[in-house]
Amino acid sequence: MQTTSTTQTNEKEKEEKELTPNSGRQDKLGVKDKNTPVIGDRYAGRITLKVPEAAEVLGINAHSLRRLISRGEIKVVRALRHPLISVEELKRFVTA
């Protein structure tokens, strides 16, 4: 049987999770705290990501990400003809 303080703590944790903005996108980036998203284990150590990889991290499909790029909401670096998105740019977008 749970005590009252344990029950209250669990309720507070649930409320905080519900109130966290962009929680889906931030979880994919592996948030250490509410203001500092970092890239997940799969792409750790990478400076840039390809469009499909960045879309996976953000939890959207690649077409939606390309639309954000064409609107200028996410900036890309072009290596030859391939657009690459920096991890810092993804962090900026998520926290904006």
Number of C-alpha atoms within 10 A of each C-alpha: 4 7 7 9 9 11 10 12 11 11 11 12 10 11 11 10 10 10 9 11 13 11 15 12 21 25 17 17 25 15 16 11 9 11 11 14 21 19 22 14 10 9 15 10 10 10 12 19 18 14 20 16 17 23 19 15 23 22 16 13 15 17 12 11 20 16 12 13 16 12 10 10 12 17 17 19 12 10 8 6 7 11 17 19 22 19 20 14 15 24 19 13 14 18 15 6
